[in-house]
Amino acid sequence: MTKGIVLFAQNNSEIDYVKIATYAARQAQKYLQVPVSIITDSPDWLRTSQPDHPFDKIIGIHQPNEVQRKQFFDGKLSSTRLDWKNFARNQAYELSPYDITLVIDSDFIINSDVLKTAFDKDVDFQIYSQSIDLAGWRSNQEFERINPQSIDFYWATVFVFKKNPLMESFFNLIAYIKTNWNYFRKLYNIEGVLFRNDYAFSIAIHIMDGKIRGNFAIELPGKMTYIRDTDILVEAVDGTMKFLVGKKDFAGEYILAKTTNLDVHVMNKFSLSRFIDGGCGV
């Protein structure tokens, strides 16, 4: 069976997701040693801006008419409202060229081989529900349940699936939830109108489990470790990453945090992009 990694990259006016995905792909390939493919609405830009890209396959998609906008932070005191193109994740099943696929966000930076074992597990679907915020003082309630009275939260940031009829049904269900998002967000008491893959995956898992806590989704090795976009990546060298993590009750002030051989979801795309360009994210 073929094994590989797939990343999604859809640029907006200020964030070059293709560039970020190229860096994330090199990290993934270095530690997991499997081919990496990219799904993007900017294949020409990829070939022009990243001529030495590491991708096994470049899979082009069309940008749909529906575009959401959200606030992107760059540390606590700076933010801007930009297009948020996150509607293609349900196409991972049909577009992946591999029998067993690890899907990662372009801002999920791999610094270890922890996920390597996921390819060899005899299960259909693996995903993270457990997570760790590098700022230990913040509440992570929003990443435990999709709201305090509702179902368990799952991260669509990273997951592994096998191509089989069961998983095809799962991704078809996610597409159905996306198409009928207004209904499902009200049914599951989700605040706000923005479609989020995390929520769609969480709802789909709940339905696949028969609306009880079941075993359709198996936890990935390790835990989802993240910084928020109000934090800042400083540098990343040889598996070690340094961050400025926001202080409690002191907006715009930070403490230094360091990780070694730990995969990290770096939500601040601006600082990640600056690091890729010049070696420092500040």
GURODREN-362068 format. One record per residue: residue number from 0; residue in one letter; x, y, z of N, C-alpha, C in turn. Coordinates in steps of 0.1 Angstrom, whole numbers, plus 2048, in hexadecimal, padded with zeros to 3 digits. Each point is the difference from the previous one (the first is absolute). Layout:
# GURODREN-362068
ATOM   num   residuo    nX    nY    nZ   caX   caY   caZ    cX    cY    cZ
ATOM   NUM         A     X     Y     Z     X     Y     Z     X     Y     Z
...
***
This chain:
# GURODREN-362068
ATOM   num   residuo    nX    nY    nZ   caX   caY   caZ    cX    cY    cZ
ATOM     0         M   808   7F4   800   7F8   80C   800   809   80C   800
ATOM     1         T   7FC   80A   7F8   808   80D   800   7FC   808   80C
ATOM     2         K   80B   807   805   7FE   809   80B   806   80E   7FD
ATOM     3         G   7F9   80A   805   805   80E   7FD   7F9   80A   808
ATOM     4         I   805   80C   7FE   7FB   80C   807   7FA   80A   7F6
ATOM     5         V   7F5   806   804   7F9   80A   7F8   7FE   80D   808
ATOM     6         L   804   80B   7F9   7FE   80D   806   7F6   808   7F7
ATOM     7         F   7F9   809   806   7F7   809   7F9   807   80E   801
ATOM     8         A   7FF   808   7F5   806   80D   800   7F8   809   7F7
ATOM     9         Q   7F9   80A   805   7F8   809   7F9   803   80E   804
ATOM    10         N   807   808   7F8   805   80D   804   7F5   80A   801
ATOM    11         N   802   80A   809   7F8   80C   800   809   80C   7FD
ATOM    12         S   7FB   80C   801   807   80C   7FC   80D   803   807
ATOM    13         E   801   7FA   80C   80C   803   809   808   7F4   804
ATOM    14         I   7FA   7F5   800   807   7F4   805   802   7F6   7F4
ATOM    15         D   80D   7FD   7FE   804   7F6   7F6   800   7F2   806
ATOM    16         Y   7F4   7FA   800   7FF   7F2   805   809   7F6   7F8
ATOM    17         V   802   803   7F3   808   7F7   7F8   80E   800   806
ATOM    18         K   806   80C   803   80D   800   806   801   7F9   80D
ATOM    19         I   7F6   802   809   7FF   7FA   80D   7FF   7F1   7FE
ATOM    20         A   7F8   7FB   7F7   7FE   7F2   7FE   80D   7F9   7FB
ATOM    21         T   807   808   7F8   80D   7FA   7FB   80A   7FE   80B
ATOM    22         Y   800   809   809   809   7FE   80C   7FB   7F4   809
ATOM    23         A   7F2   800   802   7FB   7F5   808   802   7F3   7F9
ATOM    24         A   7FF   7FF   7F3   803   7F4   7F9   80E   7FB   802
ATOM    25         R   80A   809   7FF   80E   7FC   802   802   7FA   80E
ATOM    26         Q   7F9   806   80A   802   7FB   80D   7F9   7F2   801
ATOM    27         A   7F4   7FF   7FB   7F9   7F3   800   808   7F5   7F9
ATOM    28         Q   806   803   7F5   808   7F6   7F8   80C   7FD   808
ATOM    29         K   806   809   806   80D   7FE   808   7FE   7F6   80B
ATOM    30         Y   7F5   801   807   7FE   7F8   80C   7F7   7F3   7FE
ATOM    31         L   7F7   801   7F6   7F7   7F4   7FE   804   7F8   7F3
ATOM    32         Q   808   806   7F7   807   7F9   7F5   7F5   7F9   7F8
ATOM    33         V   7F6   807   7FC   7F6   7FB   7F6   7FE   80C   7F6
ATOM    34         P   7FA   7FD   7F5   7FE   80B   7F6   7F5   809   805
ATOM    35         V   801   80D   7FB   7F7   80A   804   7FA   807   7F4
ATOM    36         S   7F3   801   7FF   7F9   807   7F5   7F9   80C   805
ATOM    37         I   7FD   809   7F7   7F9   80C   804   7F3   802   7F8
ATOM    38         I   7F5   804   806   7F4   804   7FA   7FE   80F   801
ATOM    39         T   800   807   7F4   800   80E   801   7F9   807   7F4
ATOM    40         D   7FB   80C   802   7F9   807   7F6   80A   809   7F8
ATOM    41         S   80D   7FF   804   80B   808   7FA   80C   7F8   7FB
ATOM    42         P   7FD   7F6   7F7   80B   7F7   7FC   80B   808   7F8
ATOM    43         D   7FC   80A   7F8   809   807   7F8   809   809   809
ATOM    44         W   7FA   805   80B   808   808   809   80A   7F7   808
ATOM    45         L   7FC   7F4   803   809   7F7   806   80C   7FD   7F7
ATOM    46         R   7FE   7FD   7F4   80B   7FD   7F7   809   80C   7FE
ATOM    47         T   7FA   80C   800   808   80C   7FE   808   804   80C
ATOM    48         S   7F9   800   80B   806   805   80D   809   7F6   807
ATOM    49         Q   7FD   7F3   7FE   807   7F5   807   805   7F6   7F5
ATOM    50         P   809   804   7F8   804   7F6   7F5   807   7F4   805
ATOM    51         D   805   800   80C   807   7F4   806   7F7   7F9   80A
ATOM    52         H   7F3   802   7FE   7F6   7FA   80A   802   7F1   801
ATOM    53         P   7FC   7FA   80C   802   7F2   802   7F4   7F7   7FD
ATOM    54         F   7F6   806   7F9   7F4   7F8   7FF   800   7F5   7F6
ATOM    55         D   7FA   7F5   804   7FF   7F4   7F8   7F6   803   7F5
ATOM    56         K   7F5   806   803   7F5   804   7F6   7FB   80E   804
ATOM    57         I   7FC   808   7F6   7FA   80C   802   7F2   7FF   7FA
ATOM    58         I   7F6   801   809   7F2   7FD   7FC   7F8   80D   801
ATOM    59         G   7FC   805   7F4   7F9   80D   7FF   7F1   7FF   803
ATOM    60         I   7FB   80A   807   7F1   801   802   7FC   80E   7FC
ATOM    61         H   7F3   801   7FE   7FA   80D   7FD   7FC   806   80D
ATOM    62         Q   802   80D   802   7FB   807   80C   7F1   802   7FE
ATOM    63         P   7F8   7FB   80A   7F1   801   7FF   7FC   80F   802
ATOM    64         N   7F4   802   7FD   7FA   80E   801   7FF   804   80E
ATOM    65         E   7FD   7F6   809   7FE   804   80E   80E   802   807
ATOM    66         V   802   80D   805   80C   804   807   7FC   806   80D
ATOM    67         Q   806   7FB   80A   7FD   806   80E   80B   80A   803
ATOM    68         R   7FD   809   809   80B   809   805   800   7FF   80F
ATOM    69         K   80D   801   805   801   7FF   80F   80C   809   804
ATOM    70         Q   801   802   80D   80B   808   805   80C   7F7   802
ATOM    71         F   80B   804   7FA   80D   7F9   802   809   809   809
ATOM    72         F   805   7FA   80B   809   807   809   80E   7FE   7FD
ATOM    73         D   808   809   803   80F   7FF   800   805   805   80D
ATOM    74         G   7FF   7F8   80A   803   804   80E   7F3   807   805
ATOM    75         K   800   803   80D   7F4   805   806   7FB   80E   7FB
ATOM    76         L   809   808   7FB   7FD   80E   7FE   7FE   803   7F1
ATOM    77         S   801   7F6   7F7   7FF   803   7F2   7F7   7F6   7F9
ATOM    78         S   7F7   804   7F8   7F7   7F7   7F9   7FB   807   7F3
ATOM    79         T   7FB   7F7   7F7   7FA   805   7F4   7F6   7F6   7FB
ATOM    80         R   7F6   805   7F9   7F5   7F8   7FC   803   7FB   7F1
ATOM    81         L   800   7F3   7FE   804   7FB   7F3   7F6   7F4   7FC
ATOM    82         D   801   7FD   7F3   7F9   7F4   7FB   805   7F4   807
ATOM    83         W   7F7   7F7   803   803   7F3   807   7FB   7F5   7F7
ATOM    84         K   809   7F9   7F9   7FC   7F6   7F6   801   7F2   805
ATOM    85         N   7F6   7FB   806   801   7F3   807   7F5   7F7   7FC
ATOM    86         F   7FC   800   7F4   7F4   7F8   7FC   804   7F3   7F9
ATOM    87         A   80D   7FD   7FE   804   7F5   7F8   804   7F3   807
ATOM    88         R   7FF   801   80E   806   7F4   807   7F8   7F4   7FE
ATOM    89         N   7F3   801   7FE   7F8   7F3   7FD   804   7F9   7F3
ATOM    90         Q   808   807   7F8   805   7FA   7F3   80C   7F7   802
ATOM    91         A   805   800   80C   80D   7F8   803   7FE   7F2   7FB
ATOM    92         Y   7F5   7FA   802   7FE   7F2   7FC   801   7FE   7F1
ATOM    93         E   7F9   808   7F8   800   7FE   7F2   80D   805   7F9
ATOM    94         L   807   809   807   80C   806   7F9   80D   7FA   805
ATOM    95         S   800   7F9   80B   80D   7FA   805   805   7F5   7F6
ATOM    96         P   80C   800   7FC   806   7F6   7F8   804   7F3   807
ATOM    97         Y   7FE   800   80D   805   7F5   808   7F5   7F7   806
ATOM    98         D   804   7F4   803   7F6   7F7   807   7FE   803   80F
ATOM    99         I   80B   804   806   800   805   80E   806   80E   800
ATOM   100         T   7F8   80A   805   804   80E   7FE   800   806   80E
ATOM   101         L   80B   808   802   801   809   80C   7FD   80E   7FA
ATOM   102         V   7F6   806   805   7FD   80E   7FC   804   809   80B
ATOM   103         I   808   80A   7FC   804   80A   80A   7FD   80E   7FB
ATOM   104         D   7FD   809   809   7FF   80F   7FC   80E   805   7FC
ATOM   105         S   800   80A   7F8   80D   806   7FC   808   806   80C
ATOM   106         D   7F9   803   80A   806   806   80C   803   7F6   80B
ATOM   107         F   7FE   7F3   7FD   804   7F6   80A   80E   7FC   7FD
ATOM   108         I   809   803   809   80F   7FE   7FD   805   7F3   807
ATOM   109         I   804   7F7   7F8   805   7F3   806   80E   801   803
ATOM   110         N   803   7FC   80D   80E   800   805   804   7F2   806
ATOM   111         S   7F8   7F6   7FD   803   7F3   806   7FA   7F5   7F7
ATOM   112         D   803   7F3   804   7FA   7F5   7F8   7F5   7FA   807
ATOM   113         V   7F9   807   809   7F5   7FA   808   7F5   7FB   7F8
ATOM   114         L   7FD   807   7F5   7F4   7FD   7F8   804   7F4   7F6
ATOM   115         K   80C   7FC   800   804   7F6   7F6   7F8   7F3   803
ATOM   116         T   7FE   7FD   80D   7F9   7F3   803   7F2   800   7FC
ATOM   117         A   7FA   80C   7FE   7F2   801   7FC   7FD   7F9   7F3
ATOM   118         F   80A   800   7F7   7FE   7F9   7F3   7FF   7F1   801
ATOM   119         D   805   7FA   80A   800   7F2   802   7F5   7FA   808
ATOM   120         K   7F7   809   806   7F5   7FB   809   7F5   7FA   7F7
ATOM   121         D   7FA   7F6   805   7F5   7F9   7F8   7F3   806   804
ATOM   122         V   7FE   80D   7FE   7F4   807   802   7FD   809   7F4
ATOM   123         D   7F3   804   7FF   7FC   808   7F5   803   80F   801
ATOM   124         F   7FF   805   80C   801   80F   802   806   803   80D
ATOM   125         Q   80A   80A   7FF   806   805   80C   800   80F   800
ATOM   126         I   7FE   806   80C   7FF   80E   801   803   804   80E
ATOM   127         Y   804   80D   802   802   805   80E   7F3   806   806
ATOM   128         S   7FE   7FC   80D   7F6   807   808   807   806   80C
ATOM   129         Q   80B   7FA   804   807   805   80C   80A   80B   7FB
ATOM   130         S   802   80B   808   809   80A   7FB   806   807   80C
ATOM   131         I   80B   807   7FD   808   808   80A   803   80D   7FB
ATOM   132         D   7FD   80B   807   803   80E   7FD   80E   802   807
ATOM   133         L   809   806   7F8   80E   803   806   7FF   80A   80A
ATOM   134         A   7F5   809   800   7FE   809   80B   7F7   7F9   80A
ATOM   135         G   806   7FB   80B   7F9   7F8   809   7F4   806   808
ATOM   136         W   800   80E   7FF   7F6   807   808   7F2   801   7F9
ATOM   137         R   800   7FE   7F3   7F4   803   7F9   7F6   7F4   801
ATOM   138         S   7F3   803   7FF   7F6   7F6   800   800   7FA   7F2
ATOM   139         N   7FF   7F3   7FF   7FF   7F9   7F3   7F2   7FA   7FF
ATOM   140         Q   7F6   806   807   7F2   7FA   7FF   7FB   800   7F2
ATOM   141         E   803   80A   7F8   7FB   800   7F2   805   7F4   7F8
ATOM   142         F   80B   7FA   804   806   7F5   7F9   7FD   7F3   807
ATOM   143         E   7F7   800   809   7FC   7F3   807   7F2   7FC   7FB
ATOM   144         R   7F7   80A   7FE   7F3   7FD   7FB   7FD   80C   7F6
ATOM   145         I   7F7   7FD   7F6   7FD   80B   7F7   7F8   80B   806
ATOM   146         N   7F9   7FD   80B   7FC   80A   80A   7FE   7F9   80D
ATOM   147         P   7FF   807   80B   800   7F9   80D   7F5   7F5   802
ATOM   148         Q   7F5   801   7F9   7F5   7F7   801   7FF   7F6   7F5
ATOM   149         S   80A   800   7F7   7FF   7F8   7F4   80A   7F5   7FF
ATOM   150         I   804   7FC   7F4   808   7F4   7FE   80F   803   801
ATOM   151         D   807   7F5   800   80F   801   801   805   807   7F3
ATOM   152         F   80B   807   803   807   808   7F5   80B   7F7   7FA
ATOM   153         Y   802   800   7F3   80B   7F9   7F9   807   80A   7F7
ATOM   154         W   80D   7FF   7FF   808   808   7F8   801   7FB   7F2
ATOM   155         A   7FB   808   7F6   801   7FC   7F2   80E   804   7FB
ATOM   156         T   809   805   809   80D   804   7FC   809   7F5   7FC
ATOM   157         V   7FE   7F4   806   808   7F4   7FD   7F7   7F4   801
ATOM   158         F   800   7F8   7F6   7F9   7F3   801   806   7F6   7F6
ATOM   159         V   7FD   7F3   802   805   7F6   7F7   7F4   7F7   7FD
ATOM   160         F   7FE   7FD   7F3   7F5   7F8   7FC   805   7F6   7F5
ATOM   161         K   7F8   7F4   800   802   7F6   7F5   7F5   802   7F6
ATOM   162         K   803   7FD   7F3   7F6   801   7F6   7F8   7F3   800
ATOM   163         N   7F4   801   804   7F6   7F5   800   7F2   805   800
ATOM   164         P   7F6   7F8   7FE   7F2   805   800   7FC   807   80C
ATOM   165         L   804   7FC   80C   7FC   807   80C   805   80E   800
ATOM   166         M   80D   802   7FD   806   80D   800   7FA   809   7F5
ATOM   167         E   7FD   7FA   7F5   7F9   808   7F5   7F3   805   805
ATOM   168         S   7F8   7F8   808   7F4   804   805   802   80C   80A
ATOM   169         F   80B   7FF   808   803   80A   80A   802   80E   7F9
ATOM   170         F   808   800   7F5   803   80C   7FA   7F4   805   7F8
ATOM   171         N   7F8   7F8   7FB   7F3   804   7FA   7F7   807   80A
ATOM   172         L   800   7FB   80D   7F9   805   80B   805   80E   803
ATOM   173         I   80D   802   800   806   80D   803   7FB   80A   7F5
ATOM   174         A   800   7FC   7F3   7FC   808   7F5   7F1   804   802
ATOM   175         Y   7F8   7F7   805   7F2   803   803   7FE   80A   80B
ATOM   176         I   808   7FE   80A   800   80A   80C   804   80D   7FB
ATOM   177         K   80A   801   7F7   804   80D   7FB   7F5   807   7F8
ATOM   178         T   7FA   7F8   7F7   7F5   805   7F8   7F5   805   808
ATOM   179         N   7FD   7FA   80C   7F5   803   808   805   806   80E
ATOM   180         W   80A   808   7FF   807   805   80C   7F6   808   809
ATOM   181         N   7F8   808   7FA   7F7   808   809   7F7   7F8   809
ATOM   182         Y   7FB   7F5   7FA   7F8   7F6   808   808   7FA   80B
ATOM   183         F   80C   7FA   7FC   808   7F9   80A   806   808   80B
ATOM   184         R   803   80D   7FD   806   808   80B   7F5   804   80A
ATOM   185         K   7F3   801   7FB   7F5   802   809   7FD   7F3   808
ATOM   186         L   800   7F5   7F9   7FD   7F3   807   80A   7FD   80B
ATOM   187         Y   80D   804   7FE   80A   7FD   80A   804   80C   808
ATOM   188         N   7F7   80A   7FF   802   80C   809   80D   806   7FF
ATOM   189         I   805   802   7F3   80D   806   7FE   7FE   810   7FF
ATOM   190         E   808   807   807   7FF   80F   800   808   804   7F3
ATOM   191         G   7FB   80B   7FA   806   805   7F4   7FC   7F8   7F3
ATOM   192         V   802   807   7F5   7FB   7FA   7F3   80C   7FA   7F8
ATOM   193         L   80C   803   803   80B   7FB   7F8   801   7F1   800
ATOM   194         F   801   7FA   7F4   803   7F2   7FE   80E   7FD   805
ATOM   195         R   801   7F6   808   80D   7FB   805   801   7F1   7FD
ATOM   196         N   80B   7FC   7FA   803   7F1   7FE   800   7F9   80E
ATOM   197         D   806   806   80A   800   7F9   80D   7F2   7FC   804
ATOM   198         Y   7F6   80A   7FF   7F3   7FD   804   7F9   7F6   7F7
ATOM   199         A   802   801   7F3   7FA   7F7   7F7   805   7F1   802
ATOM   200         F   80D   7FF   803   806   7F3   803   7FA   7FB   80D
ATOM   201         S   7FF   808   80A   7FB   7FC   80D   7F1   7FB   7FF
ATOM   202         I   7F8   807   7F8   7F2   7FC   7FE   800   7F3   7F8
ATOM   203         A   808   7FF   7F6   800   7F4   7F8   804   7F4   808
ATOM   204         I   80A   801   809   804   7F5   808   7F5   7FD   80A
ATOM   205         H   7F9   809   805   7F5   7FE   809   7F5   7F8   7F9
ATOM   206         I   7FD   803   7F4   7F6   7F9   7F8   805   7F2   7FD
ATOM   207         M   80C   7FE   7FC   806   7F3   7FC   800   7F7   80D
ATOM   208         D   801   806   80B   800   7F8   80D   7F2   7FD   805
ATOM   209         G   7F6   803   7F8   7F2   7FE   804   7FB   80A   80A
ATOM   210         K   807   80C   801   7FC   80A   809   802   7FC   80F
ATOM   211         I   80A   7F8   802   805   7FC   80D   80F   801   7FF
ATOM   212         R   806   7FF   80C   80F   800   800   805   7F2   7FC
ATOM   213         G   804   7FE   7F3   804   7F4   7FB   80F   7FF   7FC
ATOM   214         N   803   7F7   7F7   80F   7FE   7FD   802   801   7F1
ATOM   215         F   7F8   808   7F9   803   803   7F2   80D   807   7FE
ATOM   216         A   802   80A   808   80C   808   7FF   80A   7FC   80B
ATOM   217         I   80C   7FB   7FC   80B   7FC   809   80A   80B   801
ATOM   218         E   804   802   80D   809   80B   803   80E   7FE   7F9
ATOM   219         L   805   80A   7F9   80D   800   7FB   80B   7FF   80A
ATOM   220         P   80C   7FB   7FD   80B   7FF   80A   803   80E   805
ATOM   221         G   803   802   80D   803   80D   806   7F4   808   802
ATOM   222         K   802   80D   801   7F5   80A   802   802   80B   7F7
ATOM   223         M   7F5   807   7FC   801   80C   7F9   806   80B   808
ATOM   224         T   80C   805   7FD   806   80B   807   7FF   80D   7F7
ATOM   225         Y   7FC   80B   806   7FE   80C   7F8   804   80D   807
ATOM   226         I   802   80A   7F8   800   80E   804   7F5   807   7F9
ATOM   227         R   7FA   80A   806   7F6   808   7FA   806   80A   7F7
ATOM   228         D   7F7   807   7F8   806   80A   7F7   803   80D   808
ATOM   229         T   7FC   800   80D   805   80C   808   80E   7FD   806
ATOM   230         D   806   7F5   7FD   80E   7FD   803   808   802   7F4
ATOM   231         I   80D   7FF   801   809   803   7F5   80B   7F5   7FF
ATOM   232         L   802   7FA   7F5   80C   7F7   7FD   80C   809   7FF
ATOM   233         V   80B   7FC   807   80C   808   7FF   80A   7F9   7F6
ATOM   234         E   802   7F3   802   809   7F8   7F7   7FD   7F2   801
ATOM   235         A   805   7F8   7F6   7FF   7F2   800   80D   7FA   7FA
ATOM   236         V   808   7F9   807   80C   7FA   7FC   802   7F2   805
ATOM   237         D   802   7F6   7F7   804   7F3   803   7F6   7FA   80B
ATOM   238         G   7F3   802   7FE   7F6   7FA   809   7FD   808   80C
ATOM   239         T   807   80B   802   7FD   808   80B   7F9   80D   7FC
ATOM   240         M   7F5   804   806   7F9   80C   7FD   7FF   809   80C
ATOM   241         K   801   80D   7FD   7FF   80A   80B   7F4   809   7FD
ATOM   242         F   7F9   803   80A   7F4   808   7FF   7FF   80B   80B
ATOM   243         L   7FA   80B   7FC   7FC   80A   80A   7F1   7FE   803
ATOM   244         V   7FD   7FB   80C   7F3   7FC   804   7FA   80B   809
ATOM   245         G   7F4   804   7FD   7FA   80B   807   7FF   7FE   80F
ATOM   246         K   803   80B   808   7FF   7FF   80F   7F1   801   804
ATOM   247         K   7FD   7FB   80B   7F3   801   806   7FE   80E   805
ATOM   248         D   7F5   806   7FC   7FC   80E   805   809   80B   7FB
ATOM   249         F   809   7FD   7F7   809   80B   7FB   800   800   7F1
ATOM   250         A   7F6   806   7FA   7FF   800   7F1   80C   806   7F9
ATOM   251         G   806   7F9   7F7   80C   805   7F9   80D   7FD   806
ATOM   252         E   800   7F9   80C   80C   7FB   807   801   7F1   7FF
ATOM   253         Y   80C   7FB   7FF   802   7F2   7FD   80B   7FA   808
ATOM   254         I   7FF   7F2   801   80B   7F9   806   805   7F6   7F5
ATOM   255         L   80D   7FC   802   806   7F7   7F6   7FD   7F2   803
ATOM   256         A   7FC   7F8   7F6   7FD   7F2   802   808   7F9   7F5
ATOM   257         K   805   7F4   803   808   7F8   7F7   7FB   7F2   7FF
ATOM   258         T   7FF   7FA   7F4   7FD   7F2   7FF   80B   7F9   7F8
ATOM   259         T   802   7F3   803   80A   7F8   7F9   7FA   7F3   7FC
ATOM   260         N   801   7FD   7F3   7FB   7F3   7FB   7F1   7FF   803
ATOM   261         L   7F9   80B   7FE   7F1   800   802   7F9   806   7F5
ATOM   262         D   7F6   7FA   7FA   7F8   805   7F5   7F7   80B   806
ATOM   263         V   7FF   80B   7F9   7F9   80C   805   7F7   806   7F5
ATOM   264         H   7F4   803   804   7F6   807   7F7   803   80F   803
ATOM   265         V   806   807   7F6   804   80E   801   7F5   808   7FA
ATOM   266         M   7F6   805   808   7F4   807   7FB   804   80E   7FA
ATOM   267         N   80B   806   805   804   80D   7FB   807   7FE   7F3
ATOM   268         K   7F9   801   7F5   806   7FE   7F3   809   80B   7FC
ATOM   269         F   7FE   80C   805   809   80C   7FC   80E   7FD   806
ATOM   270         S   801   7FC   80C   80D   7FE   806   807   7F4   7FA
ATOM   271         L   7F8   7F6   7FC   805   7F4   7FA   806   804   7F2
ATOM   272         S   7F8   808   7F9   805   805   7F3   80C   808   801
ATOM   273         R   801   809   80A   80C   808   802   80C   7F8   803
ATOM   274         F   7FE   7F5   808   80B   7F7   803   805   7F9   7F3
ATOM   275         I   7F7   7FC   7F8   804   7F9   7F4   808   809   7F7
ATOM   276         D   7FC   80D   7FF   806   80A   7F8   80E   804   805
ATOM   277         G   802   801   80D   80C   806   805   806   7FA   80C
ATOM   278         G   7FA   7F5   805   806   7FA   80B   7FC   804   80E
ATOM   279         C   7F7   80A   801   7FB   805   80C   7F2   805   7FE
ATOM   280         G   7F7   7FB   809   7F2   803   7FE   7FB   80D   807
ATOM   281         V   809   807   807   7FC   80C   807   7FF   80C   7F6
***
